[in-house]
Structures are given as C-alpha cells and as structure tokens.
Amino acid sequence: MTNAIKLAIFLVLAYGAVPLALGGNPYVIGLIVASLTIGGISVAWALLGNLGGMVSFGHAAFFGVGAYVSALLTMRAGWPVFPAMLAAGVGAAIASVATMPALRLRGPYFALAILAYAEIFRILATELKSVTGGAAGLLSIPRLPMVLGIDFGSKLGGYFVILTIVLLAMTGYQLIRRSPYGLALKAMHDSEDATKVVGVNSTMLKAWMLMVSAFITGVVGAFNAHYINFLEPDYAFAGLWTTLAIVSAIFGGYRTVTGPLLGAVVVYLVDQLLFKAILPQGHQIVLGVLLGAMILFSPGGLMPLLVAKFTRKEASHAA
C-alpha cells in the first residue's frame, strides 16, 4: 500500500468516519478535541526537539501568549476569529524572540530557562489587569464562527478546526524535515562544530525552529481560547500543556512526524476513558508507568513499533 493511499484512507476516516460515528456524542468528541489540542502542542514540541535538538519545558508560554493575543484581538480590536488565530501564532513566534538568549544554553539548562519564561509570561498576564483582566481572566471570548453553514463553534465544528491545524502543522514539520534546512539540522545534531566550519549558522537554525514551534503552539492556544470562550493566566500558562505534550511526543515517538499526534490521542483518550474510570484519584500515575514501560521496551515510541510490526506483516504476506 503506497503512502498516498494510506494518507487518503486516514483523511477519509478523520474527516468522514469519525464525525459520522461519534458526532452525536458531544462528550467523546470533546475528549477527542482535547487530545488533538495536546497533539498540536506535541507536534510543535517534537519539531523543536527533533529538528532543533532542544528540549523545552515551557511551551505553555507560547500556548498562553497565542491564546491571549487572539482573544484580545477579537474582543478589543474586533478582528474576525480565524485571522486573529493566525496573528496569535505570529505573536507567539515574536514572544519566542524574548527567549532567544536561552539558545546559548544546552540540555537541561535550556529546558529550565524556557520554563522560567513561561512563569514570567504568566505573571505578566496576571499583573496587566487593564489588558488581560488579570487573575479574573477574560469572559465571553468570541466563539469560532459559522462558515458556509458549518458551525465551527460547536464541538464537532471545533473538531474539524483543530484537526486541520494539527495536520497542517505536521505537513509543515515534514516539509522542513525534508528541506535543505532539515538536512543541515540533522548534520548539526551529529556534529555542531563541524557544521559551523562549513558555514552553517547553527544558532540561526535553532532560532528559526524555536519560532516555528512557537507559532504552531500559539495557533493551538488561540483555538483553545475560542473553543472554551474563557481565559485566565493560571489556565493559559499551566504547566500541564507542556507536560502532556512531552509525554505524548515521547510515547508516540517524537522523532517521527505522526508519532506525537498518535501519542496524544492514545495517551489522553486511554487516560480519560479507562484509567480515570478505574482510578479516579491519581490516574496520572498509570500514565507514568505506561510511559516508563514504553521507554524501556520501545525507546523510539509507539509509532516506530507499529511501523515495524506492519512492515514484518507485509513482508510475510509478500513471501
């Protein structure tokens, strides 16, 4: 089966079969929307980690900035929702420029520095009461609009919007990965000093990956703000947006394009539909055990494991 056929089947299932089968169940659709929201951040986090070679503990910073930019543009400036969401991505990318000094750091020091920026942005959102509403937050944020008879403000409509955002993010990830910049980034991982010798500006490449990752996360944050119609600093900049994205990316396989999305959907839905029912309090502990087992038995994540399994199956059928 060719990749084009696999992609066509996936799109038919995602845009057709899922809405037809589950569209009448708002609760389940709401859970899927939440998992895709985490999946979008996870794709952005994996892009930065895999291509940029940087581990971030503070993607909640870009999520929150995107959410506030879009909410304020629609509420105070009267912007339409979808253009405001794109502007929110740009706003998050611009906000990432403030974190650029952290590019001088490596490993856990960079990760902790980005985490500190997320806390700074949260404090700013709390203190700038005249702009953000402070700790009280913003109420009645404009919902996603109705376009061509489709109510994107409904749970099912929100599903279509976030699904499209995530798939576009994955497409961008794949295009960058296959581009000359992606090859340069891969070479940089093998030997950063060697790439500098041949004229590759590793710092600039890392900065671009940080901005692209922030842009994607900002758009996802903007979507979430218009989907739930409410925003306050502790929610917008909650560390959970980062930790769930990291868990999902590692579980699904952050070195693959599809792994982060697969990991987010599996981790979140299994947690909410199964583990939470069995263990209402502390059900996240099961997620930790599950992640630990995945790292031990399949360090590459779930996606490489599935690919290897299906490849062996196809090879056995061919034989």
Stockholm file with secondary structure:
# STOCKHOLM 1.0

chainA/1-319         MTNAIKLAIFLVLAYGAVPLALGGNPYVIGLIVASLTIGGISVAWALLGNLGGMVSFGHAAFFGVGAYVSALLTMRAGWPVFPAMLAAGVGAAIASVATMPALRLRGPYFALAILAYAEIFRILATELKSVTGGAAGLLSIPRLPMVLGIDFGSKLGGYFVILTIVLLAMTGYQLIRRSPYGLALKAMHDSEDATKVVGVNSTMLKAWMLMVSAFITGVVGAFNAHYINFLEPDYAFAGLWTTLAIVSAIFGGYRTVTGPLLGAVVVYLVDQLLFKAILPQGHQIVLGVLLGAMILFSPGGLMPLLVAKFTRKEASHAA
#=GR chainA/1-319 SS CCHHHHHHHHHHIIIIIHHHHHTTCHHHHHHHHHHHHHHHHHHHHHHHHHTSCCCCSCTHHHHHHHHHHHHHHHHHSCCCHHHHHHHHHHHHHHHHHTTGGGGGCCTHHHHHHHHHHHHHHHHHHHHCHHHHCGGGCEESCCCCCEETTEETTSHHHHHHHHHHHHHHHHHHHHHHHHSHHHHHHHHHHHCHHHHHHTTCCHHHHHHHHHHHHHHHHHHHHHHHHHHHTEECHHHHTCTHHHHHHHHHHHHHCTTSSSHHHHHHHHHHHHIIIIIHHHCSSSTHHHHHHHHHHHHHHCTTCHHHHHHHHHHHHHHHHHC
#=GC SS_cons         CCHHHHHHHHHHIIIIIHHHHHTTCHHHHHHHHHHHHHHHHHHHHHHHHHTSCCCCSCTHHHHHHHHHHHHHHHHHSCCCHHHHHHHHHHHHHHHHHTTGGGGGCCTHHHHHHHHHHHHHHHHHHHHCHHHHCGGGCEESCCCCCEETTEETTSHHHHHHHHHHHHHHHHHHHHHHHHSHHHHHHHHHHHCHHHHHHTTCCHHHHHHHHHHHHHHHHHHHHHHHHHHHTEECHHHHTCTHHHHHHHHHHHHHCTTSSSHHHHHHHHHHHHIIIIIHHHCSSSTHHHHHHHHHHHHHHCTTCHHHHHHHHHHHHHHHHHC
//
